[in-house]
Amino acid sequence: MNYLGHAYLSFGDSEILTGNIIGDHVKGRIALDGYGKGVRRGIELHRKIDEAADRHPATLRAKLLFREAYGLYSGAIMDTIYDHFLANDPNYFATPVDLKAFTVSVYEQLDEHAEEFPSTFAAYYPHMKEHNWLYNYRSIKGIEKSLHGLSRRAKYMPPIEKAYDIFVAGYYHLNQCYYEFIDDMIKFARTELSKG
């Protein structure tokens, strides 16, 4: 799951949310020491979500579409694609207005904890907020932009255009994989958070 998924799986807790969103930018166990308990739990949750998502049978099937062209980058591509399907899932966002309200709330909560941002995330967060990346996962064009953003950040990724073509051609199959995946991930995240 990418930013929208991690935000949703924070269940409204602003410290968990902050850690969950910045998780990719905090490397190793020692780096966790600089964070308060709630943010640290969010970072740890982020890592556990990523691990569980990568191992999920639906993800393993979905990644096969991208494996030949993108190898290990297939997982990162699927993270982005899952956010598209979540943004369009009426079980979680009944209307575009609901999604927009959720994204505004996420940015407000993140703003309250901006002092916790690692420098790498802090550098592009204003752009993320200004262009509302979380909302833009909803559209096909938004996913195309997100994939290009991923390509810019991943130094050795092959050109991303083919991934977009695979996404469009395999849309129904990938959507089915998402539906097999999402409820399991919500249960997983809730269980992890209940452990305290």
Secondary structure as UniProt FT lines:
FT   HELIX           3..8
FT   TURN            9..12
FT   HELIX           14..22
FT   HELIX           23..25
FT   TURN            28..29
FT   HELIX           30..34
FT   HELIX           37..55
FT   HELIX           57..70
FT   HELIX           71..73
FT   HELIX           74..87
FT   TURN            90..92
FT   HELIX           96..112
FT   HELIX           114..116
FT   HELIX           119..130
FT   TURN            131..132
FT   HELIX           133..136
FT   TURN            137..138
FT   HELIX           140..153
FT   TURN            155..156
FT   HELIX           161..169
FT   HELIX           171..194
//
